[in-house]
Amino acid sequence: MTAASAASKPQSAERAENRLWLREQLNPYFFIAMKDEPEALGLLTRELGTLRHNRRLILADREKALILAIVNQPGTLYDTLRHIHEREISYAMIAHSDDPIPGLDQNLEIQRFEFDRRGNEEILAGKDGETPIGIRRTVAAALRKYYPDFDMADFDRLLRILWLNNANYVRISPPRRVAQALRLYQEGNRRGGLYLDVEEMEKSGTSHESRVFFAVGNPPQKDFLLQIMEVFNRLGLGVNRAYCLTISNGVHPYFLGTFYVRRRDGGVLARGSEAFSRLEGELSNTQLLATRSHAYREFVTTGLMSGEDATLTNAFIAFCHSNLAHNQPDRFGLDDVRDAFLAHPEIALQLAGLFRARFDPAVEERDADHEKILADTRREVTEYNSGHRYLDEVRRTIFRCCLAFITHTLKTNFFVREKQALAFRLDPAYLAELGTDFTADLPPAMPFRITFFYSRYGFGYHIGFSDIARGGWRTVICRTADDLVTNANTLFRENFVLAHTQHLKNKDIYEGGSKLVTLLDASDLMREREREREVETWRLYKLQFGITGAFLDIFTTENGVAKHPAVVDYYREDEPIELGPDENMHDTMIETIAAMSKRRGYMLGIGIMSSKKVGINHKEYGVTSTGVVKFAEITMKELGIDIRKDPFTLKLTGGPNGDVAGNALRILLKRSPKVNIALILDGTAAVCDPAGADHGELGRILLKQDLDGFDPAALHSGGFMLFRTGSRREGLRELFRRVEKTDRGLVEEWISLDEFSKEYGELVFTVPADLFIPAGGRPETIDKDNWERFFLADGTPSARAIVEGANSFITPAARIELQKRGISIMRDASANKCGVISSSYEIIANLLFSEKEFLEHKERYVADVLQILEKRAGDEARLILRRRREQPGLLCTEISDSLSTEINANYARLFRFFQGRPGLALQPIFRRAVLAHLPRIIADEPRFRRRLARLPQKYLSAILAAEIGSSMVYKGDREAEFEDLIRLHLTRNFPSA
């Protein structure tokens, strides 16, 4: 025998032994799942023995695949996941041997990862989308056998999505494995994107092994699998095998995970057990708790807190920071508030315990337990003393704010399992408890309700000033850490001011004012520039979807009480809250929110969200701009300019593709052929043209493109464009494009960020015009510190009149100063009120028409609404100007506020009156007032007119209060009415002899 043959025999024998050991130790499915990787299996068989000397063996390492054989020790999977956390996993498989590796005390762990996620575009395009007939047939049979509850009507669609995402997985997997993935996907969809279940494995020699199913729609983009594994480990659950897919449904990713686990204490992980309940809570909580948060790193991974308590602590931090910092940002910055909780986890846990005692539905003696813990917590906060006087006072204030938060919360969804955001409905009286030190910068009015929302990716508030309330949902996207802190500092005040302004604006309708403002944290996405916007959109949808679900958890009621059994409700009344689209609310989410509301049984159904398909799309019909332009027309007429006939100059913020600005331009280009549009400025570009932006070029991009789509060739001589988009870098400098039209043609140059910012920021102030319409831009652009820049070098204003199409573009203090210097200002609460009026009539349509009827009569209904909008805007504009002529010392904005105050006071008194006398609403004289408020189609068509009795009593009372309360101001003659009141009093109390 040669030396070579002698050496080969032991090697072949070792391979045979390895092969036998692997077959005995690994689940048979492992070899099925790995049959597409024969080289990796061959390498494992050949080199298994090397693990006696090395911690890991790389079986495959390619651009889109990584397969490792590892000596299983605590933290091995975490190490790998941390190493690859920047890569997007499309498939993960984890497998363990039953016994230790020969020659070692540790078991074998196989980790397989694929990095081949399909994009939404690929799924929507659907190339190679036909699953082979044979596979389709066997998977369908497996579904019918093992999962008879599966809805086969959706089988082909779901199988096609799975095939388009990972054809290889479908091809090599047993039919039952594919059936499990499809069922998991369907159940996730049925339950709103979050599904968890467990089933004990069939008796096959594996003691107490359970199969855990976990599906998540639009999961966290980073470290999600790592976070899941951390939960299993923390709860004493060993993961023997795992198979995880991340696919795209054409809108966002979807996580489908199957985990084979054993309890380390030997017990059974059964549905309904305490162990499964803990797992359910912690896995659901992965949707709320960010792995990069301080609370996760310092409390959860160290074992100080459960994941759920860490999430609650993060919510405490966000609430206290945003409630305290808007007035004192230097004293109660984010770091200050966060450090108070991080430095004292025992107080954070005490506060969490108090919260649980108040709202845990499983607590039987809730009141007694809560009172005892409340007394203990108050004492601990009051006596808090670390020996650092200033710091102690700051932290006591923070903890007292948290106490006020807990004790004034009236209901929450914290104990709802299937949640993706938290909601806390508060009694606004907590503001008085905070004291004037923290409310002095807010309008002097008490809201009707405040609701706080918290999500993994952001937080925010809904603030409403009446029982029936309506107002838009604005999401502010924070793309840097500085953006996040700055916006969080001012969030509460901005939200409060917007809601209060909305309340003033809503004076003509039956709903009071409200606003929902949320912050989206996208500050960690900058490193992923190639896909930043796509991931940002997924995150935006996750935030909005989760908050909608949380909203419905607490506001969907039955007989006035929160319907969900996990919601302890101390308020116990129906709350009709109407939302509307605002900044960063896409059509996809508008439709989704409406459908969720209807499916969950919220009292308003699809009426929760305006501007749907079954609604009046604001941008399509230009409803807000209808009122803005009407105000502009009447205001300019007062200044001696007929905008329909006379030439005049205009400057405008907001782009041609925006709802308000775009439609204002559309109406003006049609109505005012002689308008000279000297300036348009939006978030993408600025067009400044002294001779007026070309009407034809504007018409080409109107309501289709942002301003950076304007062709510079259409500029007149002396005109120029600044482009915020399309910047470029030269070394460390970021440069922006500037194009000017000269007598020689177009001249292009690239200017620095400082040069761009200075010129771009000055345009609003320095470009002269007869009329300025701020129809876009950030709130408080013109404030007490910069209003003087609005005047030119000779002291004349850069615009004679301002009609506010955007909310809070000018601060109240700046408005006063500008008007004192001769500028006519029509404030937002008056000028842009028509958008919310239109939305109000959508709710009426939803209550009185079927979807089919509305779509059939939509154009007639919308025409009626537009007529109402013109009238409402005209009535107020003319009344403001008439009162100013009568009392020249009054400012237009003061008159606007006083009108709103008068009408809202009338409304409040009348609403209480009609609520106390429900039988009045349908009596003939009052019924006429109801019909006068509604679109003419309802009064003109007997079948619709008869449906008034369908309206909820609260709505009938509110409609009457709105119509009578506003008409008393718009149409009333105060002297004549006072005389009538005196005559009636005398008739009643001094009868004739």
Disulfide bonds with the S-S distance in Angstrom:
none
